[in-house]
């Protein structure tokens, strides 16, 4: 009986691991420290996600407006296109401030 219970528990754990969705992650585009990182990230946002830099800044503004403490610390109360661009550039440096 103990062996059956052990096998049942093992099979449930194995099934749980097999059917668990992968971890959520952002698109990994552009390698920080490479010359083309910024261009790849800006281009990816426009071509794949269909968002202009202005729309991406508005998306960041929504996060700031939600009260996310990290977003507020990074951008203050408003997010401009220039700040969004500087954010992308900073994250393309060798020492990114935030890596998605």
Secondary structure, DSSP 8 states (H G I E B T S, - for coil): -HHHHHHHHHHHHHHHHHHS---------S-TTSTTHHHHHHHHHHHTT---HHHHHHHHHHHHHTT-HHHHHHHTT---HHHHHHHHHHHTSSS-S---
